Amino acid sequence: MGIGQGQPRGALVPVSASAASGKEARQRISRSAQAGWEPGADRTAAVEILAEQDKSRVPELVPVRYGRMLASAFTFYRGAAAIMAADLGAGPDSGLRVQLCGDAHLSNFGVFQAPDRRLVFDINDFDETLPGPFEWDVKRLAASVAIGARDRGFKKGERRAAVLGSVSAYRTAMASFDAMSEIDVWYSRLDVADIAARWQDKVTKEDRRRLQKNVAKARNKGSLRALERLTETRDGELRIADRPPLLVPIGKLAEREGADPDAITALMKHLLSEYRGTLDHQARVLAERYRYVDAAHKVVGVGSVGTRAWIALLLGRDASDPLFLQVKEAGPSVLEPFAGASRFRHHGHRVVSGQRLTQAAGDVLLGWLTAEGLDGRKRDFYVRQLWDGKGSAEIEAMGPQTMAGYAELCGWSLARAHARTGDRAAISAYLGKGDAFDQAVAEFSEAYADQNESDYQALLDAESAGGLTVERGV
């Protein structure tokens, strides 16, 4: 069954039958029906949805989350996955299911090192991954293009061109994947070296310089860089630095709660042992060559602020051979109320499975664990390398042509992820050869950008009215 829900094309499903099912889906939900967006009278207020999420987050970090979200309408959108999930759930459903990223906005794509150590471009965030209708991811991406372009002050025509570029790239890529063998689809990927060679003639000299700088920065962003940036020597021993509230060593948190530091160390070693048990054999052999040294709570991202995210420092041969792991809380996907509950009881397992299914070349050290917090509550977590050649595009610095080109890369990558896990012949048949779907999603994106601005203003109003505590600049 492929992704566990839905029926992707396989040896027992002829291509012609898949294509027919895609055309039948047009009868249920036409492509033009994907264009509309208008909030219903019973739409839950954005502020209320965010407040509900606050209940499960670290209370002292919630103001930091709002501070980061309120930096702009685009950063608000980055943190508003739950809001848009409810809106998508109330909208069209083609019935053509894939493994969704669940939060496919522009900033959740980027570069990282593949196991062969080459830099690749792909989706890089899977906290909300879940099977669902393919168009939900496409709309989340396309709306982010419209909102990011507004944030940059682009003209209406420039915004629409960038949005159309992302959706057209998705549609044409899906058609090309439909013509490929299963194994060729599975191994397709975008190497950064190939992107740079193809893209350099389409952008300005300044854009090329910025790309080269970002690629060089990503290549150097590994555990050695983290060792330099995130550690210090205390009492003659290497430890993670103490920089509250964004970086707080576990020893300090233990002191605050009156916990025994030795017991905390023993617990961390036990949890890492549990994590290693979720790895493939060869990755487990690698992970067992590292010993635990220290851990800390580290605030990350925009929408993730307030969830429990830890980093663990491990050493291999000596102090010059570090490995930093990120241990990040995984709760239910924001899509579950609308797309159905995950078949995985452990949400860390859900995230890891979704990433392994859809990413072209994933982190070999992906795993999961369950941990009991200092508050006595058990929570699910997933584990990955903290910095492994990871780099993100500077959306805030892009011009119209650069954003359009970047949006096309994102559209292609999203199509490849969906082609691996869904019925690509059916999706391609639904999309068709013309641009009807592209135009519909472009209209939706502009309308949803209006909705996003309205929701963003509502959050600002809540702050002005004193109903929201916000901590900016952190």
MOMO-V677310 format. One record per helix or strand of 2 or more residues. SS is the DSSP state (2 for helix, 1 for strand). FROM is the first residue (numbers start at 1). LEN is the number of residues. Records with the same first field share a line. If there is no record, write none. Layout:
SS=FROM-LEN  FROM-LEN
//
This chain:
2=15-14  32-3  46-9  59-11  73-6  81-9  106-3  134-18  156-23  182-6  192-8  205-15  223-8  250-8  261-16  281-7  336-4  347-12  395-3  400-22  424-8  436-29
1=97-4  109-5  119-5  130-4  190-2  231-4  237-4  247-3  291-8  309-7  322-8  367-6  378-8
//
